[in-house]
Amino acid sequence: MAEMNYQLDARCQALYETTQQFLDRIPMEPETLPSYLQMQGRFPQLSVNNAILVAVQYPAATRYRTLADWQTDGVAVQSGQQPISILIPDGTYQRSNGSTATKFAVQQVYDITQTDAVSKPEQADLRQTLHAMLMRPVCPVEVIQRSGGAVFVPDGPKVQIGRGMSMEAAIATLSLALAHGELSKFQRDYVPTESLHALYARSVSYGFCAHYGIQPENYSFQDVGMILRGCNNRELKKHLETIRTGLGTLLDRTEKARIDLIARTSRQEQEAR
């Protein structure tokens, strides 16, 4: 049964205020949005609020767990380390208008770099990642006889990609084109050249690259202030939710294809023995 007369815990309120302050900075400080995208890319399962909270408190985070979870595995948190506070669902409450809403509680976690565990950064197999992106794309991908770059063609829709790029560049440019395809699936009247929609796709691609440890070149967010000027925090949060959804669908599609690819490769190796 939903609790009535619920009041936000002081610690939850402080974390909420942290997210609001971060949102305030997005139109004013161009580096703020990429710092969020890095974290959302590394941890796509995080809510927008929690991705912000981790980005603010511990930007280097790569793998976090609660103290109890670390201790269960015999891992100790280093002396003097400050926990990272995030918000987790904690039941429901009834609003004054009779509707039901989710309550939240604070959960404290620690990154692996704050422990005595050996942190070994996982290196993504970029060739495998690119292959997976081409296996199950949101729209057909056509490899064309020209050098470099990928473009999203709304009439179709389809993606065209050239040849002769490094693995990192191919993944970055293809993810940008596929991001347009993902976003056009759920964004009404999506126009890839419209400044806000182009920012969405660039942000999805940037987060996608962060997930696989790629630092894309020529990704600028200097235009964020101009595009998002006048947005209040509710509107800014909605924009981040749209980016998170597009990123999630692109990563989910790619990871499912990657798992299928690994399984198929394993079967082929066994059959060849």
Backbone as JSON, one array per atom type, in Angstrom:
{
  "sequence": "MAEMNYQLDARCQALYETTQQFLDRIPMEPETLPSYLQMQGRFPQLSVNNAILVAVQYPAATRYRTLADWQTDGVAVQSGQQPISILIPDGTYQRSNGSTATKFAVQQVYDITQTDAVSKPEQADLRQTLHAMLMRPVCPVEVIQRSGGAVFVPDGPKVQIGRGMSMEAAIATLSLALAHGELSKFQRDYVPTESLHALYARSVSYGFCAHYGIQPENYSFQDVGMILRGCNNRELKKHLETIRTGLGTLLDRTEKARIDLIARTSRQEQEAR",
  "N": [[0.84, -1.19, 0.0], [0.51, 2.24, -0.82], [2.43, 4.78, 0.72], [1.32, 7.64, 2.59], [1.53, 11.26, 2.84], [4.25, 11.67, 2.39], [7.57, 12.82, 2.81], [10.4, 14.18, 1.28], [13.52, 12.75, 1.92], [16.29, 14.31, 3.57], [18.86, 13.78, 2.57], [18.27, 12.72, 0.06], [17.09, 14.96, -1.04], [19.29, 16.67, -1.18], [20.81, 15.36, -3.13], [19.08, 15.52, -5.26], [19.12, 18.27, -5.66], [21.73, 18.53, -6.51], [21.58, 17.35, -9.04], [19.93, 19.2, -10.29], [21.52, 21.5, -10.3], [23.53, 20.65, -11.99], [22.09, 20.35, -14.38], [21.47, 23.03, -14.77], [23.92, 23.99, -15.62], [24.35, 22.95, -18.15], [23.5, 24.44, -20.57], [25.26, 26.54, -20.35], [27.93, 25.78, -19.99], [29.95, 24.23, -22.16], [31.36, 21.82, -21.79], [29.91, 20.33, -20.03], [27.73, 18.69, -20.93], [29.1, 16.6, -22.47], [30.43, 15.33, -20.31], [28.36, 14.15, -18.92], [27.44, 12.42, -20.96], [29.59, 10.69, -21.29], [29.43, 9.22, -18.9], [26.82, 8.15, -19.04], [27.15, 6.6, -21.27], [29.04, 4.71, -20.39], [27.61, 3.46, -18.38], [24.85, 2.46, -19.31], [22.53, 1.55, -18.12], [21.94, 3.19, -16.03], [19.79, 5.67, -14.6], [18.95, 8.96, -15.84], [19.29, 10.86, -13.77], [20.99, 9.45, -11.97], [23.23, 8.95, -13.59], [24.14, 11.54, -13.87], [24.73, 12.09, -11.18], [26.84, 10.27, -10.61], [28.71, 11.16, -12.46], [29.27, 13.69, -11.46], [30.28, 13.15, -8.87], [32.26, 11.14, -9.13], [34.0, 11.06, -11.66], [35.73, 9.25, -12.91], [34.67, 6.73, -12.71], [34.24, 3.28, -13.41], [33.35, 0.78, -12.74], [31.09, -0.01, -10.37], [30.03, -0.92, -7.04], [28.1, -1.85, -4.13], [29.31, -1.46, -0.73], [28.86, -3.78, 0.76], [28.6, -5.69, -1.29], [31.15, -5.66, -2.44], [32.61, -6.59, -0.23], [31.57, -9.14, 0.06], [32.83, -10.46, -1.98], [35.35, -10.51, -1.02], [36.76, -8.17, -1.26], [38.29, -5.15, -0.3], [37.48, -1.8, 0.56], [39.47, 1.03, 0.03], [41.1, 2.88, 2.62], [39.73, 5.95, 3.7], [38.31, 6.57, 1.41], [35.63, 8.18, -0.26], [32.18, 7.48, -0.46], [30.11, 6.99, -3.4], [27.1, 8.49, -3.97], [23.93, 7.44, -4.96], [20.55, 7.27, -6.26], [17.91, 5.08, -5.42], [14.93, 3.17, -6.12], [12.39, 3.02, -3.62], [9.89, 1.91, -2.7], [6.49, 3.22, -2.78], [4.45, 6.22, -2.81], [1.53, 8.17, -2.02], [0.34, 10.85, -3.81], [-1.01, 14.18, -3.19], [-3.07, 14.53, -4.96], [-4.06, 12.05, -5.27], [-2.75, 10.3, -6.99], [-0.19, 7.79, -7.56], [3.24, 7.66, -6.74], [6.82, 7.09, -7.1], [8.95, 6.44, -4.35], [12.23, 7.39, -3.24], [15.46, 6.27, -2.14], [18.72, 6.76, -0.68], [21.57, 5.22, -1.98], [24.78, 4.01, -1.31], [27.76, 3.6, -3.07], [30.86, 2.16, -4.3], [33.56, 2.7, -6.5], [35.56, 0.42, -8.46], [38.16, 1.33, -8.56], [38.49, 2.47, -6.13], [39.03, 0.53, -4.4], [40.88, -2.38, -3.15], [41.04, -4.14, -5.16], [42.3, -5.4, -8.28], [42.21, -3.35, -10.96], [41.37, -3.92, -14.18], [41.09, -2.53, -17.13], [38.64, -3.24, -19.52], [39.2, -4.04, -22.83], [37.5, -3.29, -25.67], [36.67, -5.38, -28.43], [37.13, -4.01, -31.3], [36.81, -4.59, -34.01], [34.99, -6.67, -33.89], [32.87, -5.29, -32.72], [32.21, -3.42, -34.74], [31.42, -5.2, -36.74], [29.17, -6.29, -35.49], [27.52, -4.04, -35.39], [26.86, -3.83, -38.03], [25.45, -6.13, -38.46], [22.83, -6.16, -37.36], [21.33, -3.68, -37.93], [19.37, -0.67, -37.38], [18.32, 0.22, -39.71], [18.79, -0.51, -43.24], [22.25, -0.86, -44.18], [24.46, 0.42, -46.47], [27.4, -0.2, -48.1], [29.51, 1.9, -49.76], [31.39, 2.87, -52.72], [33.41, 4.9, -51.94], [35.66, 7.03, -50.15], [35.72, 7.09, -46.64], [33.47, 8.26, -43.98], [29.98, 8.2, -42.97], [26.55, 8.4, -43.76], [23.19, 9.26, -42.92], [20.33, 8.47, -44.66], [17.29, 9.77, -44.99], [15.23, 9.13, -46.79], [14.03, 6.2, -47.26], [14.32, 4.45, -44.78], [17.96, 4.63, -44.91], [21.45, 3.84, -44.41], [24.49, 5.02, -45.61], [27.84, 4.12, -46.02], [31.29, 4.81, -46.34], [34.56, 3.59, -47.39], [37.89, 2.69, -46.17], [38.58, 3.7, -43.6], [39.87, 4.06, -40.23], [39.31, 1.64, -37.6], [38.22, 2.82, -35.31], [37.3, 5.3, -36.31], [35.43, 4.41, -38.17], [33.5, 3.16, -36.55], [32.66, 5.37, -35.04], [31.6, 7.19, -36.98], [29.66, 5.57, -38.18], [28.02, 5.0, -35.99], [26.96, 7.51, -35.52], [25.4, 7.94, -37.82], [23.62, 5.76, -37.56], [22.44, 6.47, -35.17], [20.74, 8.55, -35.89], [18.88, 7.01, -37.27], [17.82, 5.39, -35.19], [16.69, 7.37, -33.5], [14.8, 8.52, -35.2], [12.86, 6.64, -35.15], [11.29, 6.95, -32.88], [10.96, 9.65, -32.43], [8.8, 12.18, -33.15], [8.26, 13.74, -36.3], [10.98, 13.83, -37.06], [13.93, 15.38, -38.08], [16.95, 15.1, -39.48], [18.76, 17.2, -40.02], [17.92, 19.28, -38.49], [18.76, 21.44, -35.82], [18.47, 20.69, -33.04], [17.78, 17.97, -33.23], [20.03, 17.02, -34.56], [21.88, 17.43, -32.55], [20.94, 15.6, -30.66], [21.54, 13.14, -32.03], [24.34, 13.32, -32.31], [25.03, 13.28, -29.63], [24.1, 10.75, -28.81], [25.8, 9.14, -30.37], [28.28, 9.92, -29.28], [28.06, 8.96, -26.64], [27.78, 6.25, -27.24], [30.28, 5.65, -28.35], [31.82, 6.14, -26.06], [31.05, 3.99, -24.51], [32.39, 1.88, -25.7], [34.99, 2.57, -25.34], [36.09, 4.47, -27.06], [37.41, 7.51, -28.19], [35.92, 9.83, -29.89], [36.86, 11.79, -32.75], [36.65, 15.25, -33.65], [34.19, 15.92, -32.49], [32.24, 18.32, -31.41], [30.77, 20.28, -28.84], [30.18, 22.9, -28.64], [28.02, 24.28, -29.55], [25.91, 23.82, -27.89], [24.87, 25.62, -25.99], [23.61, 27.56, -27.61], [21.66, 26.0, -28.89], [20.13, 24.96, -26.79], [19.37, 27.14, -25.38], [17.35, 28.96, -23.16], [15.88, 26.81, -22.26], [14.19, 25.25, -19.56], [14.91, 23.4, -16.5], [13.31, 21.11, -16.42], [12.75, 20.72, -19.12], [15.36, 20.39, -20.1], [16.05, 18.01, -18.8], [14.27, 16.3, -20.07], [15.32, 16.33, -22.65], [17.74, 14.98, -22.18], [16.7, 12.51, -21.44], [15.64, 11.67, -23.88], [18.0, 11.38, -25.37], [19.2, 9.35, -23.84], [17.41, 7.24, -24.29], [17.68, 6.82, -27.08], [20.4, 6.11, -27.16], [20.34, 3.8, -25.59], [18.76, 2.03, -27.15], [20.35, 1.74, -29.43], [22.73, 0.66, -28.37], [21.69, -1.7, -27.24], [20.77, -3.08, -29.48], [23.19, -3.46, -30.81], [24.7, -4.94, -28.93], [23.2, -7.3, -28.67], [23.52, -8.35, -31.23], [26.27, -8.68, -31.17], [26.59, -10.65, -29.21], [25.31, -12.78, -30.52], [27.09, -13.04, -32.62], [29.46, -13.84, -31.33], [28.61, -16.32, -30.34], [28.1, -17.67, -32.73], [30.63, -17.68, -33.9], [31.96, -19.27, -32.02], [30.63, -21.72, -32.37], [31.41, -22.32, -34.98], [34.14, -22.64, -34.65], [34.2, -24.9, -33.01], [33.08, -26.79, -34.74], [35.04, -26.93, -36.6], [37.07, -28.35, -35.43]],
  "CA": [[0.0, 0.0, 0.0], [1.32, 3.45, -0.95], [2.52, 5.62, 1.9], [0.79, 8.98, 2.41], [2.24, 12.34, 3.54], [5.68, 11.4, 2.26], [8.45, 13.97, 2.67], [11.68, 13.78, 0.73], [14.63, 12.66, 2.86], [17.24, 15.41, 3.38], [19.96, 13.33, 1.7], [17.72, 12.64, -1.29], [16.9, 16.33, -1.47], [20.61, 17.2, -1.54], [21.2, 14.76, -4.41], [18.21, 16.12, -6.27], [19.63, 19.62, -5.92], [22.95, 18.36, -7.31], [21.19, 17.12, -10.44], [19.4, 20.45, -10.82], [22.65, 22.38, -10.55], [24.2, 20.13, -13.19], [21.25, 20.73, -15.52], [21.64, 24.48, -14.95], [25.2, 24.27, -16.27], [24.44, 22.4, -19.52], [23.51, 25.45, -21.64], [26.27, 27.57, -20.1], [29.29, 25.23, -20.01], [29.92, 23.21, -23.22], [31.94, 20.54, -21.38], [29.02, 19.64, -19.09], [26.99, 17.61, -21.61], [29.96, 15.42, -22.71], [30.74, 14.6, -19.07], [27.19, 13.29, -18.69], [27.38, 11.4, -22.0], [30.61, 9.69, -20.97], [28.95, 8.35, -17.84], [25.65, 7.41, -19.52], [27.66, 5.6, -22.18], [29.67, 3.63, -19.63], [26.58, 2.78, -17.58], [23.58, 2.79, -19.97], [21.39, 1.17, -17.29], [21.67, 4.24, -15.05], [18.83, 6.72, -14.93], [19.6, 10.24, -16.11], [19.73, 11.46, -12.5], [22.13, 8.73, -11.41], [24.39, 9.2, -14.45], [24.62, 12.86, -13.46], [25.32, 12.01, -9.83], [28.13, 9.6, -10.68], [29.6, 12.05, -13.21], [29.66, 14.79, -10.57], [31.01, 12.69, -7.7], [33.41, 10.3, -9.42], [34.02, 10.99, -13.14], [36.56, 8.15, -13.41], [34.02, 5.46, -12.4], [34.13, 2.29, -14.48], [32.6, -0.38, -12.24], [30.78, 0.31, -8.98], [29.2, -1.85, -6.28], [27.95, -1.44, -2.74], [30.35, -1.96, 0.17], [28.54, -5.18, 1.09], [28.89, -6.53, -2.45], [32.61, -5.8, -2.53], [33.07, -7.41, 0.88], [31.17, -10.52, -0.22], [33.85, -11.02, -2.87], [36.64, -10.41, -0.37], [37.43, -6.94, -1.7], [38.21, -4.09, 0.7], [37.53, -0.42, 0.1], [40.64, 1.7, 0.56], [40.85, 3.82, 3.71], [39.55, 7.36, 3.34], [37.54, 6.75, 0.17], [34.28, 8.67, -0.08], [31.23, 6.74, -1.31], [29.33, 7.66, -4.44], [25.69, 8.37, -3.6], [22.94, 7.42, -6.03], [19.17, 7.13, -5.8], [17.27, 3.82, -5.81], [13.51, 3.12, -5.75], [12.17, 2.54, -2.25], [8.45, 1.9, -2.44], [5.65, 4.24, -3.42], [3.66, 7.08, -1.93], [0.35, 8.73, -2.67], [0.35, 12.3, -3.9], [-2.22, 14.83, -2.69], [-4.14, 14.39, -5.96], [-4.49, 10.66, -5.3], [-1.91, 9.46, -7.84], [0.91, 7.1, -6.89], [4.58, 7.99, -7.25], [7.91, 6.3, -6.53], [9.85, 7.01, -3.35], [13.63, 7.05, -3.48], [16.38, 6.25, -1.01], [20.11, 6.92, -1.08], [22.44, 4.05, -1.92], [26.19, 4.39, -1.43], [28.54, 2.61, -3.81], [32.28, 2.48, -4.48], [34.12, 2.24, -7.76], [36.63, -0.56, -8.28], [39.43, 2.03, -8.34], [38.53, 2.87, -4.73], [39.21, -0.71, -3.63], [42.18, -3.04, -3.32], [40.96, -5.05, -6.3], [43.08, -4.99, -9.44], [41.32, -2.86, -12.01], [41.88, -4.18, -15.52], [40.15, -2.0, -18.11], [38.3, -4.17, -20.59], [39.37, -3.47, -24.15], [36.51, -3.81, -26.6], [37.13, -5.86, -29.73], [36.5, -3.03, -32.18], [36.4, -5.25, -35.25], [33.77, -7.4, -33.55], [31.83, -4.29, -32.5], [31.79, -2.91, -36.05], [30.69, -6.29, -37.4], [27.87, -6.38, -34.83], [26.72, -2.88, -35.81], [26.39, -4.07, -39.4], [24.63, -7.34, -38.48], [21.43, -5.95, -37.0], [21.13, -2.24, -37.84], [18.0, -0.18, -37.33], [17.92, 0.36, -41.11], [19.84, -1.1, -44.09], [23.52, -0.15, -44.33], [25.04, 0.19, -47.79], [28.82, 0.18, -48.23], [29.65, 2.49, -51.09], [32.77, 2.99, -53.2], [34.06, 6.19, -51.72], [36.46, 6.96, -48.93], [35.35, 7.74, -45.39], [32.19, 8.85, -43.64], [28.69, 7.53, -43.1], [25.44, 9.36, -43.76], [21.84, 8.74, -42.79], [19.47, 8.92, -45.76], [15.91, 9.59, -44.5], [14.4, 8.51, -47.81], [14.34, 4.77, -47.22], [15.62, 5.1, -44.58], [19.13, 3.77, -45.02], [22.73, 4.45, -44.09], [25.56, 4.76, -46.56], [29.14, 4.27, -45.38], [32.42, 4.64, -47.25], [35.63, 2.67, -47.02], [39.19, 3.29, -45.94], [38.7, 4.37, -42.31], [40.32, 3.26, -39.1], [38.2, 0.99, -36.92], [37.6, 3.81, -34.42], [36.58, 6.28, -37.12], [34.27, 3.74, -38.78], [32.49, 2.99, -35.51], [32.13, 6.68, -34.67], [30.76, 7.75, -38.04], [28.5, 4.69, -38.37], [27.12, 5.18, -34.84], [26.26, 8.79, -35.71], [24.35, 7.73, -38.82], [22.6, 4.87, -37.0], [21.72, 7.21, -34.13], [19.62, 9.21, -36.58], [17.87, 5.98, -37.54], [17.16, 5.03, -33.92], [15.89, 8.5, -33.01], [13.67, 8.75, -36.1], [11.84, 5.63, -34.87], [10.37, 7.35, -31.81], [10.81, 11.1, -32.37], [7.87, 12.64, -34.16], [8.76, 14.76, -37.22], [12.43, 13.88, -36.91], [14.66, 15.94, -39.22], [18.36, 14.97, -39.08], [19.52, 18.44, -40.14], [17.45, 20.27, -37.5], [19.87, 21.56, -34.86], [18.24, 19.9, -31.83], [17.84, 16.55, -33.59], [21.43, 16.73, -34.85], [22.53, 17.33, -31.24], [20.55, 14.29, -30.12], [22.29, 12.07, -32.69], [25.75, 13.48, -31.93], [25.14, 12.88, -28.23], [23.96, 9.29, -28.78], [27.04, 8.6, -30.92], [29.35, 10.16, -28.32], [27.87, 7.99, -25.56], [28.05, 4.92, -27.8], [31.74, 5.53, -28.43], [32.32, 6.03, -24.69], [30.78, 2.62, -24.04], [33.4, 0.97, -26.26], [36.31, 3.11, -25.07], [36.57, 5.24, -28.2], [37.32, 8.97, -28.08], [35.71, 10.27, -31.27], [37.45, 13.06, -33.14], [35.81, 16.28, -34.29], [32.88, 16.04, -31.86], [32.2, 19.56, -30.64], [29.5, 20.61, -28.21], [30.19, 24.34, -28.42], [26.73, 24.85, -29.96], [24.86, 23.4, -26.95], [24.25, 26.8, -25.39], [22.73, 28.18, -28.59], [20.54, 25.11, -29.18], [19.3, 24.73, -25.59], [19.13, 28.41, -24.7], [15.97, 29.2, -22.75], [15.25, 25.61, -21.72], [14.23, 25.09, -18.11], [15.5, 22.12, -16.12], [12.41, 20.03, -16.82], [12.95, 20.52, -20.56], [16.7, 19.83, -20.26], [15.99, 16.6, -18.38], [13.56, 15.58, -21.13], [16.27, 16.15, -23.75], [18.66, 13.92, -21.77], [15.95, 11.25, -21.5], [15.58, 11.29, -25.29], [19.34, 10.88, -25.72], [19.39, 8.07, -23.15], [16.6, 6.22, -24.98], [18.34, 6.53, -28.36], [21.64, 5.41, -26.85], [19.99, 2.47, -25.09], [18.31, 1.16, -28.24], [21.49, 1.46, -30.31], [23.61, -0.28, -27.66], [21.0, -2.98, -27.09], [20.78, -3.75, -30.78], [24.56, -3.85, -31.11], [25.15, -5.99, -28.01], [22.53, -8.55, -29.03], [24.19, -8.86, -32.42], [27.62, -9.09, -30.77], [26.45, -11.95, -28.53], [25.04, -13.76, -31.58], [28.32, -13.2, -33.39], [30.36, -14.64, -30.5], [28.09, -17.69, -30.31], [28.29, -18.26, -34.06], [32.07, -17.93, -34.05], [32.3, -20.41, -31.16], [30.12, -22.94, -33.03], [32.24, -22.59, -36.15], [35.44, -23.14, -34.17], [34.0, -26.27, -32.54], [32.84, -27.65, -35.88], [36.29, -27.05, -37.37], [38.02, -29.21, -34.71]],
  "C": [[0.88, 1.24, 0.0], [1.26, 4.28, 0.33], [1.96, 7.01, 1.59], [1.65, 9.97, 3.2], [3.75, 12.12, 3.52], [6.45, 12.7, 2.1], [9.82, 13.48, 2.24], [12.77, 13.83, 1.8], [15.65, 13.77, 2.54], [18.39, 15.02, 2.46], [19.49, 13.22, 0.25], [17.55, 14.04, -1.87], [18.22, 16.94, -1.92], [21.08, 16.65, -2.89], [20.35, 15.32, -5.54], [18.71, 17.51, -6.64], [20.92, 19.57, -6.74], [22.6, 18.16, -8.78], [20.66, 18.41, -11.06], [20.51, 21.44, -11.14], [23.41, 21.95, -11.79], [23.4, 20.52, -14.44], [21.37, 22.22, -15.81], [22.87, 24.8, -15.79], [25.24, 23.86, -17.73], [24.42, 23.48, -20.59], [24.65, 26.45, -21.51], [27.7, 27.07, -20.24], [29.33, 24.06, -21.0], [30.46, 21.85, -22.79], [31.01, 19.73, -20.47], [28.29, 18.47, -19.75], [27.89, 16.42, -21.92], [30.3, 14.64, -21.45], [29.58, 13.69, -18.68], [27.17, 12.14, -19.69], [28.41, 10.3, -21.77], [30.07, 8.69, -19.94], [27.74, 7.53, -18.3], [26.08, 6.33, -20.5], [28.29, 4.43, -21.46], [28.64, 2.79, -18.89], [25.2, 3.08, -18.17], [22.35, 2.43, -19.13], [21.03, 2.25, -16.27], [20.58, 5.18, -15.54], [19.61, 8.0, -15.25], [20.12, 10.86, -14.82], [20.96, 10.77, -11.95], [23.38, 8.87, -12.27], [24.99, 10.57, -14.11], [25.34, 12.78, -12.13], [26.69, 11.34, -9.84], [29.14, 10.49, -11.41], [30.12, 13.17, -12.32], [30.6, 14.3, -9.47], [32.29, 11.91, -8.02], [33.5, 10.08, -10.93], [34.8, 9.81, -13.7], [35.9, 6.78, -13.22], [33.93, 4.56, -13.63], [33.35, 1.05, -14.06], [32.35, -0.15, -10.75], [29.9, -0.79, -8.36], [29.05, -1.29, -4.87], [29.1, -2.02, -1.92], [30.12, -3.44, 0.49], [28.87, -6.12, -0.06], [30.39, -6.72, -2.63], [33.12, -6.75, -1.46], [32.72, -8.88, 0.68], [32.21, -11.23, -1.09], [35.25, -10.89, -2.29], [37.45, -9.19, -0.78], [37.22, -5.85, -0.66], [38.26, -2.72, 0.04], [38.71, 0.27, 0.78], [40.25, 2.72, 1.63], [40.72, 5.24, 3.18], [38.75, 7.62, 2.09], [36.11, 7.2, 0.48], [33.31, 7.92, -0.99], [30.58, 7.64, -2.36], [27.86, 7.43, -4.1], [24.8, 8.43, -4.83], [21.56, 7.19, -5.43], [18.58, 5.82, -6.31], [15.8, 3.84, -5.38], [13.34, 2.48, -4.38], [10.69, 2.6, -1.91], [7.72, 3.01, -3.18], [4.99, 5.11, -2.37], [2.52, 7.68, -2.73], [0.42, 10.25, -2.63], [-0.98, 12.86, -3.4], [-3.39, 14.71, -3.66], [-4.62, 12.94, -6.12], [-3.65, 9.75, -6.16], [-0.76, 8.86, -7.03], [2.24, 7.44, -7.55], [5.62, 7.15, -6.52], [8.67, 7.09, -5.48], [11.27, 6.59, -3.69], [14.41, 7.09, -2.18], [17.79, 6.39, -1.55], [20.84, 5.58, -0.95], [23.87, 4.51, -2.14], [26.97, 3.25, -2.08], [29.98, 3.09, -3.92], [32.74, 1.93, -5.83], [35.26, 1.27, -7.49], [37.97, 0.12, -8.03], [39.55, 2.56, -6.92], [38.78, 1.67, -3.81], [40.61, -1.27, -3.83], [42.15, -4.08, -4.43], [41.8, -4.51, -7.45], [42.12, -4.6, -10.55], [41.97, -3.06, -13.37], [40.85, -3.69, -16.53], [39.9, -2.99, -19.24], [38.42, -3.45, -21.94], [38.35, -4.11, -25.1], [37.19, -4.29, -27.87], [36.42, -5.0, -30.78], [36.05, -3.65, -33.51], [35.08, -6.01, -35.03], [32.6, -6.43, -33.36], [31.29, -3.75, -33.82], [30.98, -3.96, -36.8], [29.28, -6.39, -36.81], [26.96, -5.23, -35.24], [26.13, -3.1, -37.19], [25.46, -5.27, -39.49], [23.15, -7.06, -38.29], [21.13, -4.46, -36.87], [19.65, -1.86, -37.84], [17.44, 0.01, -38.74], [19.05, -0.2, -41.97], [21.08, -0.21, -44.17], [24.14, -0.57, -45.66], [26.48, 0.69, -47.8], [29.04, 0.66, -49.66], [31.13, 2.7, -51.43], [33.25, 4.44, -53.13], [34.77, 6.13, -50.38], [35.79, 7.74, -47.8], [33.9, 8.17, -45.26], [30.98, 7.97, -43.82], [27.6, 8.58, -43.01], [24.13, 8.61, -43.62], [20.99, 9.33, -43.9], [18.02, 8.68, -45.34], [14.99, 8.9, -45.49], [14.78, 7.04, -47.91], [13.77, 4.13, -45.97], [16.74, 4.09, -44.77], [20.36, 4.56, -44.6], [23.71, 4.07, -45.17], [26.89, 5.03, -45.87], [30.24, 3.99, -46.39], [33.46, 3.69, -46.69], [36.87, 3.45, -46.58], [39.37, 4.04, -44.65], [39.33, 3.45, -41.29], [39.09, 2.66, -38.43], [37.46, 1.99, -36.04], [36.76, 4.81, -35.2], [35.33, 5.67, -37.74], [33.15, 3.57, -37.77], [31.85, 4.32, -35.15], [31.18, 7.22, -35.73], [29.52, 6.9, -38.29], [27.52, 4.86, -37.21], [26.35, 6.49, -34.96], [25.12, 8.62, -36.7], [23.24, 6.84, -38.28], [21.82, 5.54, -35.88], [20.54, 7.96, -34.73], [18.5, 8.2, -36.85], [17.11, 5.58, -36.3], [16.22, 6.13, -33.47], [14.65, 8.73, -33.89], [12.55, 7.75, -35.86], [10.83, 6.1, -33.82], [10.21, 8.86, -31.65], [9.9, 11.56, -33.51], [8.5, 13.76, -34.99], [10.27, 14.95, -37.1], [13.08, 14.36, -38.21], [16.14, 15.95, -38.86], [19.15, 16.27, -39.12], [19.04, 19.52, -39.16], [18.41, 20.27, -36.32], [19.68, 20.71, -33.61], [18.35, 18.41, -32.12], [19.27, 16.13, -33.92], [22.22, 16.61, -33.54], [22.19, 16.02, -30.56], [21.44, 13.18, -30.7], [23.77, 12.13, -32.32], [25.97, 12.99, -30.5], [25.03, 11.36, -28.09], [25.25, 8.64, -29.27], [28.2, 8.76, -29.94], [29.27, 9.18, -27.14], [28.16, 6.58, -26.01], [29.55, 4.68, -27.86], [32.35, 5.39, -27.03], [32.15, 4.62, -24.15], [31.87, 1.66, -24.49], [34.82, 1.54, -26.15], [36.93, 3.88, -26.22], [36.39, 6.73, -27.91], [37.15, 9.53, -29.49], [36.33, 11.63, -31.54], [36.39, 13.98, -33.73], [34.38, 16.3, -33.76], [32.91, 17.29, -30.98], [30.8, 19.76, -30.06], [29.43, 22.11, -27.88], [28.85, 24.99, -28.77], [25.61, 24.53, -28.98], [24.12, 24.6, -26.37], [23.25, 27.46, -26.33], [21.48, 27.33, -28.81], [19.58, 25.01, -27.99], [19.03, 26.01, -24.81], [17.64, 28.57, -24.38], [15.26, 27.99, -22.2], [15.3, 25.63, -20.19], [14.72, 23.68, -17.78], [14.62, 20.92, -16.48], [12.61, 19.69, -18.3], [14.34, 19.91, -20.83], [16.72, 18.35, -19.89], [15.3, 15.76, -19.46], [14.49, 15.34, -22.32], [17.25, 15.02, -23.42], [17.97, 12.55, -21.79], [15.85, 10.75, -22.94], [16.91, 10.72, -25.75], [19.57, 9.51, -25.11], [18.62, 6.95, -23.86], [17.25, 5.83, -26.3], [19.62, 5.74, -28.16], [21.34, 3.97, -26.43], [19.57, 1.53, -26.21], [19.46, 0.79, -29.17], [22.45, 0.47, -29.65], [22.97, -1.66, -27.54], [21.03, -3.76, -28.39], [22.19, -4.29, -31.1], [25.03, -5.01, -30.22], [24.48, -7.33, -28.3], [23.18, -9.18, -30.26], [25.59, -9.36, -32.08], [27.59, -10.45, -30.07], [26.17, -13.05, -29.54], [26.31, -14.06, -32.38], [29.33, -14.07, -32.63], [29.91, -16.1, -30.49], [28.31, -18.39, -31.65], [29.76, -18.6, -34.31], [32.51, -19.14, -33.24], [31.85, -21.72, -31.8], [31.0, -23.32, -34.22], [33.6, -23.15, -35.75], [35.32, -24.58, -33.69], [33.82, -27.24, -33.7], [34.12, -27.89, -36.68], [37.3, -27.97, -36.71], [37.9, -30.67, -35.15]]
}
